[in-house]
Amino acid sequence: MDPWLYIILLGLAALMYGWMLPKRGGGKSPEEDLAKNMEAALEQYMADIGRENDELIDLVTQMKQDHASRLAAMQEQTAELRQRVMELERQDRHSADISQLAVGLVREQTYSGAPVQEAEQDTSVPLLEEHVAIEETVEPQETIRDRYAELFSLHGQGKSLDSVARQTGMQRGEVQLILQLAEREGQHD
């Protein structure tokens, strides 16, 4: 046989093999393969989204539980603090009532000329007596004019605010404020 016949037969065999090849793949077209691949990818994407949503829901649930427990702890602390404040207010009112009573008794005995009796077991009475002693020794407050006599004497001589400020070593605004306060103090007396 001639070699050219072998080449033709070989070409025909290759054509037949190529023609049968798509049929051997099950008769599926490339569009069907693409659609199946797309469906698989979308199913995988949906599964991933669903899993992430579940994780997010679990995280939000955990955050809510943490928030609720912190809120409960804060409310408990607030209630305890309110009880402490109320207890301290009661103690303060009680001690204020005792101190007012003791001050009244001390003053009554002082004005009546009777000697002051000391309490035997009450520890708050010595403190009250000290408080009364402090009240009686309080001296009258000095006025602004007493504290800044030099400033008022210079101002009384008719000196300007700048001149008074230079001579006293103060700022002009400070001198002006002191003069205004003295005027108000004079109006209230």
C-alpha positions as CSV (number, residue, x, y, z in Angstrom):
1,M,0.0,0.0,0.0
2,D,1.0,3.4,-0.7
3,P,1.9,5.8,2.1
4,W,-0.5,8.4,0.9
5,L,-3.4,5.8,1.6
6,Y,-2.1,5.4,5.1
7,I,-2.2,9.1,5.6
8,I,-5.8,9.3,4.4
9,L,-7.0,6.4,6.5
10,L,-5.3,8.0,9.5
11,G,-7.0,11.3,8.9
12,L,-10.4,9.5,8.6
13,A,-9.8,7.7,11.8
14,A,-9.0,11.0,13.6
15,L,-12.2,12.6,12.1
16,M,-14.3,9.7,13.4
17,Y,-12.6,9.9,16.8
18,G,-13.3,13.7,17.0
19,W,-16.9,13.3,15.9
20,M,-17.5,10.6,18.6
21,L,-15.7,12.5,21.3
22,P,-18.5,14.9,22.2
23,K,-21.0,12.1,22.3
24,R,-18.8,10.1,24.6
25,G,-18.9,13.0,27.1
26,G,-22.6,12.3,27.7
27,G,-23.9,14.6,25.1
28,K,-23.6,17.7,27.4
29,S,-22.9,21.1,25.9
30,P,-20.5,23.6,27.3
31,E,-23.5,25.8,28.4
32,E,-24.8,23.0,30.6
33,D,-21.4,22.6,32.2
34,L,-21.2,26.3,32.9
35,A,-24.7,26.4,34.4
36,K,-23.7,23.4,36.7
37,N,-20.6,25.2,37.8
38,M,-22.5,28.4,38.5
39,E,-25.1,26.5,40.5
40,A,-22.4,24.8,42.5
41,A,-20.6,28.1,43.2
42,L,-23.9,29.8,44.2
43,E,-24.7,26.9,46.5
44,Q,-21.3,27.2,48.1
45,Y,-21.7,31.0,48.5
46,M,-25.2,30.6,50.1
47,A,-23.8,28.0,52.5
48,D,-21.0,30.4,53.5
49,I,-23.4,33.2,54.0
50,G,-25.7,31.0,56.1
51,R,-22.8,29.9,58.3
52,E,-21.6,33.5,58.7
53,N,-25.2,34.6,59.6
54,D,-25.4,31.9,62.2
55,E,-22.1,33.0,63.7
56,L,-23.3,36.6,63.7
57,I,-26.5,35.6,65.4
58,D,-24.5,33.7,68.1
59,L,-22.3,36.7,68.6
60,V,-25.2,39.1,69.0
61,T,-26.9,36.8,71.4
62,Q,-23.7,36.6,73.5
63,M,-23.4,40.4,73.4
64,K,-27.0,40.7,74.7
65,Q,-26.3,38.2,77.5
66,D,-23.1,40.1,78.5
67,H,-24.9,43.4,78.4
68,A,-27.8,42.1,80.5
69,S,-25.4,40.6,83.1
70,R,-23.4,43.9,83.3
71,L,-26.6,45.9,83.6
72,A,-27.8,43.6,86.4
73,A,-24.5,44.1,88.2
74,M,-24.7,47.9,87.8
75,Q,-28.2,48.0,89.1
76,E,-27.2,45.9,92.1
77,Q,-24.3,48.3,92.8
78,T,-26.6,51.3,92.4
79,A,-29.1,49.8,94.9
80,E,-26.3,49.1,97.4
81,L,-25.0,52.7,97.0
82,R,-28.4,54.1,97.4
83,Q,-28.8,52.1,100.7
84,R,-25.5,53.4,101.9
85,V,-26.4,57.0,101.1
86,M,-29.7,56.7,102.8
87,E,-28.0,55.1,105.9
88,L,-25.4,57.9,105.9
89,E,-28.2,60.6,105.6
90,R,-30.0,59.0,108.5
91,Q,-26.8,59.0,110.6
92,D,-26.1,62.6,109.5
93,R,-29.7,63.7,110.5
94,H,-29.4,61.8,113.7
95,S,-26.1,63.4,114.6
96,A,-27.4,66.8,113.5
97,D,-30.4,66.4,115.7
98,I,-28.2,65.4,118.7
99,S,-25.8,68.3,118.0
100,Q,-28.7,70.8,117.8
101,L,-30.1,69.4,121.0
102,A,-26.8,69.6,122.8
103,V,-26.1,73.1,121.6
104,G,-29.5,74.2,122.8
105,L,-28.9,72.6,126.2
106,V,-25.5,74.1,126.5
107,R,-26.8,77.6,125.6
108,E,-29.7,77.2,128.0
109,Q,-27.4,76.3,130.8
110,T,-24.9,79.0,129.9
111,Y,-27.6,81.7,129.8
112,S,-29.2,80.4,133.0
113,G,-25.9,80.4,134.8
114,A,-26.0,76.7,135.5
115,P,-22.8,74.7,135.1
116,V,-22.6,72.6,132.0
117,Q,-22.9,68.9,132.7
118,E,-20.8,66.5,130.7
119,A,-22.3,63.4,129.1
120,E,-21.2,60.2,130.6
121,Q,-21.5,57.7,127.7
122,D,-22.4,59.8,124.6
123,T,-19.2,60.4,122.6
124,S,-20.9,63.0,120.4
125,V,-21.4,65.5,123.2
126,P,-17.6,66.4,123.6
127,L,-17.5,67.2,119.9
128,L,-20.6,69.3,120.3
129,E,-19.1,71.2,123.1
130,E,-16.1,71.9,120.9
131,H,-18.5,73.0,118.2
132,V,-20.2,75.4,120.6
133,A,-16.9,76.8,121.8
134,I,-15.8,77.4,118.2
135,E,-19.1,79.1,117.5
136,E,-18.7,81.4,120.4
137,T,-15.1,82.3,119.6
138,V,-15.8,83.2,115.9
139,E,-14.8,86.8,115.4
140,P,-16.6,89.1,113.0
141,Q,-15.3,89.0,109.5
142,E,-13.2,91.9,108.3
143,T,-14.6,93.8,105.4
144,I,-13.1,94.4,102.0
145,R,-12.2,98.0,103.1
146,D,-10.3,96.6,106.0
147,R,-8.3,94.2,103.9
148,Y,-7.4,96.7,101.2
149,A,-7.1,99.9,103.2
150,E,-4.2,101.3,101.1
151,L,-6.2,100.8,97.9
152,F,-9.2,102.6,99.3
153,S,-7.2,105.5,100.7
154,L,-5.5,106.1,97.3
155,H,-8.9,105.9,95.6
156,G,-10.3,108.2,98.2
157,Q,-7.6,110.8,97.3
158,G,-8.9,110.8,93.8
159,K,-6.2,108.8,92.1
160,S,-7.0,107.0,88.8
161,L,-7.4,103.2,88.6
162,D,-4.1,102.9,86.8
163,S,-2.3,105.0,89.4
164,V,-3.8,102.9,92.3
165,A,-2.9,99.7,90.5
166,R,0.7,100.8,90.0
167,Q,1.2,101.9,93.6
168,T,-0.4,98.8,95.1
169,G,1.2,96.3,92.6
170,M,-2.2,95.0,91.5
171,Q,-3.7,94.6,88.1
172,R,-6.2,97.3,86.9
173,G,-9.0,94.8,86.6
174,E,-8.4,93.5,90.1
175,V,-8.5,97.1,91.6
176,Q,-11.8,97.7,89.7
177,L,-13.3,94.4,91.0
178,I,-12.4,95.2,94.6
179,L,-14.0,98.7,94.3
180,Q,-17.1,97.1,92.9
181,L,-17.3,94.5,95.6
182,A,-16.9,97.2,98.2
183,E,-19.8,99.1,96.7
184,R,-22.0,96.0,96.9
185,E,-20.9,95.2,100.4
186,G,-21.8,98.8,101.4
187,Q,-25.2,98.4,99.9
188,H,-26.0,95.2,101.8
189,D,-24.9,96.6,105.2
